[in-house]
Amino acid sequence: MTTVPSSHEQSPLERELAAHLTEAVQLDMDPLDIDPEMPLFGEGLGLDSIDVLEIALMVNTQYGIKLESHDDNNREIFHSLRSLAHHISTHRPG
């Protein structure tokens, strides 16, 4: 029997990404405490535009995906841990 995680549980990629993210932006919290649906910016984790640059660099380094500042989809990509993980899983090089 397969157990389906709740919407607030991190997938394996989300757990890995949360660990990289907290290190990249020096976030003082346990990566496992990040709700994957929580917004990364504003009222969510409270990250800012400098943090997005750090996250983009980390994604490029760790996953080989270059995120461009002029991409019209950035608001969606960086919305939450889950949306960022989804982008990585669908754009990860071969």
HELIX and SHEET records of a PDB file:
HELIX    1   1 PRO A   12  ALA A   24  1                                  13    
HELIX    2   2 PRO A   31  ASP A   33  5                                   3    
HELIX    3   3 SER A   49  TYR A   63  1                                  15    
HELIX    4   4 ASN A   74  ILE A   77  1                                   4    
HELIX    5   5 LEU A   81  HIS A   91  1                                  11    
END                                                                             
